């Protein structure tokens, strides 16, 4: 990154910012908190309003695409759009409330059946009143009916609905009976009103569904308009006012590769700028990861932990093959890997533009799991023929040791990277002790491990390894901190010995979980296969054709659900545990610091 300082006259500041945004490569150095500015806070509030509106429209979103509509050009149009959407949603809400009230009233009136309200009015004119009651069915006896001269109308849900005819003004209190208000409308009228309300609601719902196809794009364009305005306002705020506020000083970073074209464009426009030095240890310099197509898919994994800072090296391309290998070993099944690869490939082919790096990551992980699963000899819980061979290198008896060896390789690679990084930051002399520990571990490992594997090294090679180990001990114990007292270095070397011995043992043994998780998944898959086959009658058992059909259907269901569950469990284990092994074990040994700030160029979206 190159750091630049710009000095602009206050009247030219707006035009200068527009020029910077058109170039689209400057990362503005933010020194002021933009959240305290009322104008910018209102923009953030409106963007939250847009997000809430989209959430309210989510039930009406369909997969059908609408014709491209005019984008929102200004805030007035955006506010009018949101007001229109909220009005339509409010209208639907009112219709829902009215429909619910009508349905409730119809439910209350329905037990009384179809009756003429005019006849009830005529009774009132004649000096009589008709009261409506309900009572538990057990309380409505013949004696009750005869004593109070009531007429039952209906029995629903353990309650009797009845009417009582009495003189107007007379008391109509009946023991243990609940008085019900006289219906204002008949059931026929209410059912008609309910039908009309349902039709109106369906029409409004259809209108909302159709309009939402357009509103989605319009809301997205309004949100983009506000985002650009917020970005511009936040950048404008970063200018430091000088010379009685007539000059503004702005600072920012530009990638070194883009710097020549950036400088030429500003010189042509007549703006004053100057490249300035910066101290990466004193300020957070933005970083831009640059990887090939393979490693770029794994940048998501790097971001889960922490981006490298400006003084770090990008280790994405180093962790990518290990993470893919660990994922495949935890998956432990070629069939599951092939399934993951096929699903990610399908959705990546269907995706229209946008970032597909996550789907690419799924393809790499699925493909790697397929290859590792084939090597380990398992596909959908079925053990492949070569996995039975005891001499096969990747059989289950050897996988535990292979997992530990892979762990040791990654730990040694991490220590090598740590030494290399220290050399870049502090000088080559400070990296010698780190390299010495790696050479010491490799030499001692070869001297004592190879004879265990029945491999005999030539005597001169053994002497060379002893020499490398001895020289490494001297460097690790007496030159681990160049410029310090040798006795202090020796004490530091003893402490490093303890840390290396204890850490190496614990770190390498933790890689056994790769073997354990993969083995568990394979066992579960085979168990589901056995359960499925037990559903099918044995050949020659005399079972009917119908029994065979039912058995195969049950077997298919067991296979689908069983392997589906196993696939989900394997996905979780194959993602979580490689994360821990990669970031905790590997990054710890590579002395990774992280804390990088992503490069975000000031540009119009």
N, C-alpha and C positions, 0 to 999 in steps of 0.2 A: 504494500500500500504506500502511496505517496500522500503526504499531508500538505494542504494548501491553505493559505490565508488570503482573503479577498477584502479589498477596501473599496467601498462604493459610496458615491454621493447619495444623500437621502432621497432625492427626487428620482434617481435612477434605480432605486432598490427593487421596486416591484418588477420592472422590466428585466433586471438582472436575474431575479429568481425565476422568471418565466424562461429565460435563456438557459439557466441551469437545469430546469425541469425538462426542457427539450433535448438537452444533451443526455440526461438520464443515467449518469455514472457517478455523481457525487453523493457520498454518504455524509450528510451534514452532522457536524459534531454538536450534539445537543448539550447545552450547559444550563438551560433554564427549564423549569418545570411548566409545561404547557397546560397542565390540568387546572392551574389556578386562574386561567384566563376565562372570563365569563363567556365570551363568544365561542371559544373552543369547547367549553363544557356543554353549551347548548347544542353544538353539533353532535357531540357524543350522546346526549340525551335523545336527540332526534333519531340517531342511528339505532339506539336501543328501542325506540318507538317502532321503527321499521321492522326490527327483529321480532318484536311482540306481535306486530300485525301479520307477519309471515307465519308465525306459530298459530295465530287464530285462523289463518286460511289453510293450514295443513290438512284438515279433514276433507277439503274440497279440491285438493290437488290430484290430478290424474296424469297418466303417462302420455296422453295425447298432447301434441305440440300445437300451438296456435301460430297464426301468421305474425311475422315480426311487426311490432307496434313502434310508434314513435317514442324514442327515449325521452326521459324527463330532462328538460332543458334548464330549469331553474327551480328554486325552492318553493316558489308559489305553486307551481304545477304539482310538485311532490306533496305539499301539504293538502292541496285540493284532492289529490288521489287518495291519500290516507283518510281524509274526511269522508270521501265517497265510499270507501271500503268499510269504514266503521259504521256508516249509515246503513249499508246493506246488511252488515252483520247484526246491527241493532234491530233492524226490521225482522230478521229471521228469529232473533231472540224473543221479540214481542209476540210473534206468531206462535212460537213454541209455548210461551206462557199462556196465551189465549187457548191454544189447543189442549193443553194440560188441564186448564180450568173447565173447559167444555166436557172433556172426557170424565173428569171427576164428577161433574154435575150429572152426566148421563149415567154414571155408575150408581149414583145415589137415587136416581129416579127410576132406573130400570126395574127394580123389584116391584114397583106399583103397576107395571104394565101400561097398556094403552088406555088412557081414560080422558074424558072430556072435561077440560077445565071450566068450560061454560056451564056444565051441569053443576059443578061445585059452587059456582057463583049464584046459580038459580036457587040452590039450597039455602044459601046465605040470605037471599032476598025473602025466602019463605020463613025465616026465623030459625033455621037450623044451621049447624056447623058440622063439618066433617074433619075430624082430627086423625092424624097419621101417627102410628106407634110401631115400635119393634120391641121384641121380648125374646129371651132365650127359649128355644123350642121346648125344653123340659118344663118351663113354667107355664106354657100355654096349654092348659088342660081343658077338658070339656066343661068343668065347673066354672073355670075362669071365663070361658066363652059365653056360657049361659048367664052367669051373674052380671056381666057388664054389657052383654048384648053387642059383642064385637064381631066383625066379619074378617076372617083371614084372607089375605090376598096372595102371599107367596111365602115359601120357606127356602132360605138360602144360607149356606154356611152355618147351620145350627141355630138360626134365628128366624122367628116368625114375624112377618110384616102384616099388620092388620089395621083396619080403620074403625073408628068409633063415631056413630052418628048421635048427636045430642043437641039439645036446645042451645041456641046462640046465647052466650054469656054464662052458661052453666059451667061448673067445674068439670074438667076432663082429666083430672089426675087419676092414673091407674097404678095400683101397687106393682112395683118391680118392672114396669114398662117404661121405655125411653121414648119421650115425645120427639117426633121428627117434624121439621118445618114443612109446611105445605108446599109442594113443588110449584114453581113459577111457570115452568114450561113442560110440555108433554115429551115423552121419550122420542116420539116421531120427529118433533121439531128439533130436539137436541141432536139426534142422529144425523139429520140433515145439516145442521150447523157444523157438526164434527166433520162430515164429509167435505163441506165447503172449505173449512179451515185446513184440512189435510191437503186438498187440491191446491190451495193458495201457498201452503208451505212447500209442497213439492215443486211448484212453479218457481218459488223464490230460491229453493235449493238448486234447481237446474240452472237458474240464472247465475247464481254464485259459482257453480262449477264451471260454466262457460267463461265467465268474466275472470276467474282466477287464472286461467291460461294466459290471459293478457297481463293481469296485475303482477304476476311473478316477475316477468321481464321488466315491467315498469318500476317495480319496487327495487329490483336489483340495480337498474340504471340510476335511480334516485340515491340509493345507498352509495354507489360508486361516485356520484357527484359530490355527496357529502364527504366521502373519504378523501377525495382529491382536495376539497376545500379545507378539510382539517389538516391534511399533510402540508398544504401550502401555508396555512396559518401558523402551524407549529414551526415550520422552517423559518418563516418571516420573524418569528419571535426570537430566534437564536442570534440575530444580529446584535452585536454590542455597539452601543451608540458612543461616538467619540466627537471631540471638537464641537462642543455645544450642540450635540445631537445632529450635526450636519453630515457626519460620516458614519458609516456602519461597517463593522468588522465581522466577517463570517469565516468560519474554519470548517474544513471537511476533508474526507479521505477519498482518493480515487485509486482503483487498481492500477498497478504499474503498467500493465499492458495497454490500458486505455488512456494513460496519461498524455502521450504525444498528441493524439487527436483532440483530446480535451483542451490542452494548452493552445493548440492552433486555432480552435474555434473561439476561445476567449480573446486571443490576440487579435483575431480578425474583427471581433465585435468591439474592440477597444476598451476592454475592462482590465483593471489593474489586479494582478494576483502575484503571489510569490510562494514558491515551494519552501516549506519550513521543516526543520528537524523535529523529531518527537522521540520520547522515551517510552518504549512499550511497557516498562515496568511501572510507570507513573500514570498512564492513562490506558483505557480500554480501547484498543485498536480493532476496528471491525475486520472480520475475516470472511473470505470467500473460498469455499471448498471447490477444488478442481479435481475431478476423478473421471475415469473412463466409464463406459456404459455399465460395466459390471459393478464396480465399486460405488457408482452413483446410487444404485438401488439400495445400498446398505447405509446411506447417509442418515436415513430415518433411525436406524439402530444407534448410530453415533449420537444423534440428537437426543435420544432417550436418556443418555447419561449426562453428557456435557460436550459442547463443542470445544475443540482445542483453542487455546488462546493464541495470540499472535506469535509468541515465542515457541509454541509447541510445533510438532510435526503432525500432519493429518494422518492418523493411523487407521482410517477407514479401510484402505486397500489391504491392510495387514490383518484386521479383524474379520474381514468379509469371508475369506476361505475357511477360517476357523469356525466362525459362527455357522456357516452353511454345513460344515462337517459335524459340528455338535448337534445341530438341529436334526440332521439325518440320523445320527446315532441315537438320539432320544426318541425320534419317531420309530426307528427300528423296523419299518415295514415298507417294502417297495410299493405295495398297492396303495397305501395311504399317500405316499409321496406323489405317485402318478395321478391320483385323484386331485390333490391340491394343485398340481401343475396344470391339469386340464381345466379346472374351475377358473384359476387365475388367467389362463390363456384365453378362455371364452370371454370373460368380462373385459380383458384388455383389448381384444379385437372389437368388441362392441362399443367401447368407450370412444367418444368423439371429442378429441382434443383433451386439454387439461393434463394434470400431472398423473401419470400412471406408474410412478416409481414404486408405490406400494404393491401394485399388481406384479410389477417386474420382480420385486423382492420375493413375492409368493412363488413366482415361476422358478427363480433360482433355488429357493429353499425346497420346493416340491421336486425339482429335477435332482437336486443333491440328495434328498431323502430317497428317491427312487434308486439312484446308483448305490448309495450306502446300503439300502435295504436288500438290493440284489446281492451285494458282496456278503452281507450277513446271512443271506439265505432265507428270507421271509417275505411272503406276499399275501396280504389279507389273512394273516394268521396261519398260513400253510407253509410248512418248512420245505424248502426246495432240496432236491437230491444231494447237491454238493455240500450242503450244511451238515449232513450226517457223517461225512468223512472226517475222522479224527485228525488226519494229517492236514486238513484244510486250515489255512492260517487264520481265517476270520471265524472260526467256530466259537461257540459260547465259552469253551474252556479258556480260550486265548483272549477274549474280548476285554476281560478285566485288566489284564496286563497291557493290552494295546491302549486302553483308555488312559492308564497311568502314563504310558510312554508319550502319548499325544499331549497330555498335560505338561509333562516335563519339557517337551519341545516348545510349547507355547510360553512356559515360564522363562525358559532360557532366551527365547526370542524377546520377551518383554524386558529382561535384564539387559540384553544387547541394545535394544532401543533406548532404554534409560541411560546407558552409558553414552550412546551416540548423541542423545539430546543434551546431556550435560556437557559434552565436548563442544557442541554448537553454541551453547549459552555462556560457558565459562572458560573455554579453551581446551585444547586436546589433552593437556596434562591432567585435568580433573576427570577425564573419562577413562584414564588408564586403569584405575582400581576396579571400575565396573567391568571392563573387558577382562581383567585378570580373574575376577570371580567366575565369569562365564567359561573362560579357558580352563580354570581349575576344575570346575564341575564336569566339563566335558572330558577332560583328560582322566580324572579319577573314575568317571563313569565307564569310559572305554577300558581302562586298565582292569577294573574289577567286574564289570558286567559282561564283557565279551566272553571270558572263560566260562561263566555260568551258562552261556548259550553254546558252549562247545566250539567256540571260535578262538583259535590260537593266533596271536599276532606275532610277526617276526620280532626277534630280539632287538634289532636296531630301532624298530618303531616303538617298542615298549620303552626303551631308554629315552627316546625323544619325548614321549608322553610324560615320563618322570621328570625330564628337564623342564618341560612346559609347566607342569604342576609346581615344581620348586620355584621357578621364576615368578609364577603367578602368586604364590604365597608371599614372596618378598614384596611384590608390588602392592598386593592387597593389604599387607600388614604395615608397611613402612612408607607407602607413597599414596595413601588414600586421601590425604589432604595436603596438596603441595604447598610448601612454604611453612608448615607447622613443625613443631618439635617432634622428632622421631618417636619419643616415648608416648606422646599424645596420639600419634598415628597408630602406634602399636595397641594402645588401649581401645582406640576406635575400631581397629581391625578385629580385636577380640569380641567386641560388641556386635560387629557385623557378622562374625562367625556364628554367634548365637542366633542372631536374627535369621541368617540364611539357613542354618540347619533346621531350626524349628519351623520357619515359614515354608521352606521347601517341602518338608515332610507333610505338613498339613495341607498345603496348596495342591500338591500332586495327588494326595489321597482323595481330595474332594472331587477329582475328575472321575472317580469310580461311579458317581451318580449317572454319568452318561450311559454306562453299561447297564446299571440297575433299571433306569427308566425305560430304556429300549427293551430290555428283557421282560419287564412287567407288561408292556404293551403287547409284545408278541404272545405272552402266555394268555392274556385276556382274549386276544383274537382267536387263538386256538380253542379256548374254552367255549366261546360263542359258536365256533364251527361245530364242536362236538354236541352242544345243545341243539343246534339246528338239525344235525343229522339224526339225533335221537327222536325227532318228531316224525321221521319217515319210517313206515313199517319195513322190516327186513324182507329181502326178496325170498320168495318161497314160503312166506309165513301164512299164505292163504287169505290175506287181507283183500277186501274188495277194492275196485278201482276208485270208488268214492273215498275210501280211507287213504289211498295213495295221494289223491288230489288234495285232500285236507292236510295231509302230512307235509306235502311240498309247499303248500301255501303257508303253513305255520313255520316251516323251516326258512322260507324266504323272509317272513316277518322278523324272525329271530336274527337272521343275518343282517338285515337292513338296520334294525334298531340297535342290535348289539354292536355292530361295527360302527354305527353312527355315534353311539356313546363313546366307544373306545377311541374313535377319531377325534372327538372333542377333547377328551382327556389328554390324548397324545399331543394335540395342538398346544394346549396350555403348558404341559410339561416341557415340550420341545422348544417353546419360546422363552419361558421363564428361566429355566436352568441354564441354557447357554448364555442368557443375559448376565446371570450372576457369575458364571465361570469366566466370561469374556471381560466384564467390567471390573469385577472385584479382584479376581486372581491376576488377570493379564495386565490391567491398567495399574494395579498396585505395584507389580514388579517392574513396569515400565516407567514408574514414577510420574504418572500422568497428572497434570494439574488442572486442565480444563478451564472453564469460565469464559470461553470465547463469546464475543458479541457478533451476531450475524450481520453481514454486509447488506444494508438496505438502501439502495440508491434512491435519490430524490427524483421521482419521475411521475408523469401522469399515467394512471392505469386505464 
